[in-house]
Amino acid sequence: MLAALRRGAGTPRGVRYALPLAEITRAAYDIENYRQIMGVLARRLQDQGEDWRHVYKSLLLLEYMAKHGPQKARAWSAACWARLRAAE
């Protein structure tokens, strides 16, 4: 699972994101993978400075998971978006 997250995070600009996003989202239906994925997303959403791409790609994954992932991912996504709006 971490390999899929790294592959998605290291994808060069212009390459289609659908495969890693779908693979990660499908894996999120398993509770252990879900915890791993959300842990990585939580860490990457805290990145700053030169690592702004981590935040951007995490938001892309978060949006995709909210649309296509398990219900608990939708709830977690909604909470993250609310925190991000409050931080503006």
Secondary structure, DSSP 4 states (H G I P E B T S, - for coil): -HHHHHHHHTPPTTS--HHHHHHHHHHTTSHHHHHHHHHHHHHHTT--GGGHHHHHHHHHHHHHHHHHS-HHHHHHHHHHHHHHHHH-
